[in-house]
């Protein structure tokens, strides 16, 4: 279970970095629905912590770390619920 939580936390750490890379690579792209979605909607869907950032250097580091904590805690809670459901005897 610990390995799964760490794996999901690592994904949570990498998602803001990938979203930032997408935004930088599409900086001068033509305005379209797809570009609008990738630059202005997708980061907020995948990284809810992105809302807290204000562009300072602190948030450049804090957003990936907080997103990793968020993803890891959700994975931990999910695995706890699933393991609890497996251990409950059925009423038959």
Beta strands, then each sheet from edge to edge (+ up, - down):
end
